[in-house]
Amino acid sequence: MAPPDLGAGGRSIDDFLVLLPAALAAGDVACLRLAAGLGAAAIQRIARLVQAHDVACLVEGDATLALDAGADGLHLADAGPGAVSAARTRLGSLSLGVACGSSRHDAMVAAEQGADYIQLERDAVAADEEFLALVEWWSELMTVPLVAGSATSPAAAGAWAQAGADFVALDPACWTASDPVAAIAAHQQAIDQATAARARLAS
């Protein structure tokens, strides 16, 4: 997720574009999510840069804007009844991600309706152990990729990766660290170590 203060009187788009290449190189970044409030022109500028680094750019909540700005897809943070299937039809072959809180039912329905990934949220459950069990359940039974979010520390990112998350969404607060690039690299290192440990256990 891009910085929450990006644009609209906050962090400038130009400054973000200067930082972004180093940030993308600091980890194995699959996609960057952008808020719809940035507008089509800003999203298009950011999308072109991240796409040049083989990273997808997804827009939150607005399929029309995602299509108009040349983004790679849509992230639904609040998918009401019929929203996933409608978005799937509208997007065609573009990517569709759906955040489902901690609801196993909602996650399964979204997957059945064509979501390309499901995001489950740590903040939606009471304890770390409950979230790890949720991640493990999905990874063992489902084939649609799972994004676990949002990690506020490398330790959390590593634990979720070891539990079976396909991807880990970093908390937007990583952009406010004294060195955002180093913060992203630390999360990536924890994920790599956890993934290697999981592979050793499976062999």
C-alpha positions as semicolon CSV with decimal commas, in nm:
position;residue;x (nm);y (nm);z (nm)
1;M;0,000;0,000;0,000
2;A;0,129;0,344;-0,093
3;P;0,175;0,606;0,182
4;P;-0,164;0,719;0,318
5;D;-0,055;1,083;0,300
6;L;0,040;1,065;-0,066
7;G;-0,092;1,361;-0,267
8;A;-0,364;1,605;-0,161
9;G;-0,131;1,828;0,039
10;G;0,068;1,542;0,189
11;R;0,375;1,369;0,052
12;S;0,430;1,483;-0,306
13;I;0,392;1,245;-0,596
14;D;0,729;1,360;-0,731
15;D;0,909;1,278;-0,404
16;F;0,740;0,939;-0,391
17;L;0,844;0,859;-0,748
18;V;1,206;0,936;-0,655
19;L;1,190;0,695;-0,357
20;L;0,990;0,423;-0,527
21;P;1,256;0,248;-0,742
22;A;1,478;0,182;-0,438
23;A;1,178;0,067;-0,237
24;L;1,073;-0,178;-0,509
25;A;1,428;-0,312;-0,533
26;A;1,444;-0,369;-0,155
27;G;1,202;-0,660;-0,163
28;D;1,033;-0,916;-0,384
29;V;0,740;-0,681;-0,441
30;A;0,440;-0,827;-0,624
31;C;0,217;-0,522;-0,634
32;L;0,163;-0,169;-0,512
33;R;-0,187;-0,065;-0,407
34;L;-0,299;0,292;-0,463
35;A;-0,594;0,477;-0,315
36;A;-0,854;0,590;-0,567
37;G;-0,839;0,940;-0,420
38;L;-0,506;1,000;-0,590
39;G;-0,685;1,048;-0,920
40;A;-0,621;0,909;-1,266
41;A;-0,322;1,127;-1,358
42;A;-0,121;1,044;-1,044
43;I;-0,213;0,676;-1,059
44;Q;-0,105;0,660;-1,422
45;R;0,236;0,812;-1,341
46;I;0,296;0,571;-1,054
47;A;0,162;0,273;-1,249
48;R;0,401;0,332;-1,536
49;L;0,698;0,337;-1,302
50;V;0,607;0,025;-1,104
51;Q;0,513;-0,165;-1,420
52;A;0,857;-0,083;-1,562
53;H;0,996;-0,269;-1,258
54;D;0,772;-0,573;-1,328
55;V;0,548;-0,487;-1,034
56;A;0,169;-0,472;-1,064
57;C;-0,026;-0,161;-0,973
58;L;-0,373;-0,208;-0,822
59;V;-0,630;0,061;-0,745
60;E;-0,849;0,035;-0,437
61;G;-1,224;0,024;-0,483
62;D;-1,277;0,189;-0,824
63;A;-1,279;-0,036;-1,130
64;T;-1,344;0,252;-1,370
65;L;-1,043;0,442;-1,240
66;A;-0,826;0,132;-1,255
67;L;-0,918;0,082;-1,619
68;D;-0,885;0,449;-1,715
69;A;-0,545;0,488;-1,545
70;G;-0,391;0,181;-1,703
71;A;-0,353;-0,003;-1,372
72;D;-0,315;-0,379;-1,356
73;G;-0,626;-0,439;-1,152
74;L;-0,850;-0,365;-0,857
75;H;-0,837;-0,430;-0,483
76;L;-1,174;-0,446;-0,308
77;A;-1,141;-0,356;0,058
78;D;-1,514;-0,383;0,121
79;A;-1,685;-0,635;-0,102
80;G;-2,061;-0,631;-0,052
81;P;-2,306;-0,880;-0,205
82;G;-2,241;-0,919;-0,576
83;A;-1,941;-0,682;-0,574
84;V;-1,681;-0,946;-0,653
85;S;-1,866;-1,103;-0,945
86;A;-1,950;-0,757;-1,085
87;A;-1,587;-0,648;-1,059
88;R;-1,470;-0,971;-1,217
89;T;-1,694;-0,910;-1,517
90;R;-1,587;-0,546;-1,547
91;L;-1,214;-0,613;-1,521
92;G;-1,190;-0,896;-1,770
93;S;-0,840;-1,040;-1,745
94;L;-0,706;-0,774;-1,507
95;S;-0,624;-0,874;-1,150
96;L;-0,885;-0,870;-0,875
97;G;-0,801;-0,889;-0,507
98;V;-1,053;-0,899;-0,224
99;A;-1,001;-0,820;0,144
100;C;-1,220;-1,039;0,364
101;G;-1,122;-0,948;0,720
102;S;-1,121;-1,277;0,907
103;S;-1,430;-1,428;0,744
104;R;-1,369;-1,775;0,607
105;H;-1,708;-1,769;0,439
106;D;-1,650;-1,437;0,265
107;A;-1,307;-1,549;0,152
108;M;-1,440;-1,870;0,001
109;V;-1,724;-1,687;-0,174
110;A;-1,485;-1,427;-0,316
111;A;-1,257;-1,702;-0,446
112;E;-1,552;-1,879;-0,608
113;Q;-1,660;-1,553;-0,774
114;G;-1,326;-1,501;-0,943
115;A;-1,089;-1,323;-0,703
116;D;-0,726;-1,365;-0,802
117;Y;-0,618;-1,333;-0,441
118;I;-0,776;-1,311;-0,097
119;Q;-0,648;-1,083;0,177
120;L;-0,703;-1,179;0,540
121;E;-0,639;-0,920;0,811
122;R;-0,458;-0,961;1,141
123;D;-0,653;-0,669;1,289
124;A;-0,978;-0,860;1,236
125;V;-0,895;-1,123;1,499
126;A;-0,817;-1,105;1,870
127;A;-0,485;-1,287;1,889
128;D;-0,179;-1,372;1,682
129;E;-0,245;-1,744;1,726
130;E;-0,595;-1,708;1,582
131;F;-0,461;-1,532;1,275
132;L;-0,187;-1,790;1,221
133;A;-0,451;-2,064;1,236
134;L;-0,655;-1,875;0,977
135;V;-0,356;-1,845;0,744
136;E;-0,269;-2,212;0,787
137;W;-0,629;-2,316;0,716
138;W;-0,639;-2,125;0,389
139;S;-0,295;-2,236;0,272
140;E;-0,374;-2,603;0,337
141;L;-0,719;-2,614;0,177
142;M;-0,739;-2,345;-0,090
143;T;-0,559;-2,280;-0,418
144;V;-0,634;-1,907;-0,461
145;P;-0,330;-1,712;-0,333
146;L;-0,350;-1,560;0,013
147;V;-0,225;-1,216;0,113
148;A;-0,180;-1,174;0,488
149;G;-0,191;-0,819;0,615
150;S;-0,096;-0,581;0,731
151;A;0,245;-0,656;0,880
152;T;0,373;-0,394;1,123
153;S;0,702;-0,574;1,191
154;P;0,942;-0,816;1,021
155;A;0,860;-1,072;1,291
156;A;0,491;-1,067;1,195
157;A;0,573;-1,090;0,824
158;G;0,796;-1,389;0,886
159;A;0,542;-1,569;1,104
160;W;0,270;-1,531;0,845
161;A;0,496;-1,649;0,564
162;Q;0,595;-1,954;0,765
163;A;0,226;-2,026;0,831
164;G;0,168;-2,041;0,456
165;A;0,077;-1,694;0,331
166;D;0,164;-1,656;-0,036
167;F;0,218;-1,282;0,004
168;V;0,246;-1,040;0,295
169;A;0,104;-0,688;0,277
170;L;0,318;-0,439;0,465
171;D;0,155;-0,180;0,684
172;P;0,161;0,166;0,521
173;A;0,348;0,286;0,830
174;C;0,663;0,140;0,676
175;W;0,676;0,452;0,460
176;T;0,711;0,672;0,769
177;A;1,017;0,484;0,899
178;S;1,341;0,679;0,912
179;D;1,459;0,461;0,623
180;P;1,164;0,309;0,435
181;V;1,391;0,115;0,200
182;A;1,568;-0,051;0,494
183;A;1,232;-0,127;0,656
184;I;1,108;-0,303;0,343
185;A;1,436;-0,496;0,316
186;A;1,403;-0,613;0,678
187;H;1,055;-0,746;0,614
188;Q;1,179;-0,924;0,301
189;Q;1,464;-1,086;0,491
190;A;1,222;-1,219;0,752
191;I;0,991;-1,353;0,482
192;D;1,280;-1,523;0,300
193;Q;1,402;-1,690;0,619
194;A;1,051;-1,808;0,706
195;T;0,986;-1,940;0,357
196;A;1,313;-2,135;0,365
197;A;1,225;-2,279;0,705
198;R;0,882;-2,385;0,580
199;A;1,039;-2,552;0,277
200;R;1,280;-2,746;0,500
201;L;0,994;-2,871;0,714
202;A;0,800;-2,983;0,406
203;S;1,093;-3,175;0,257
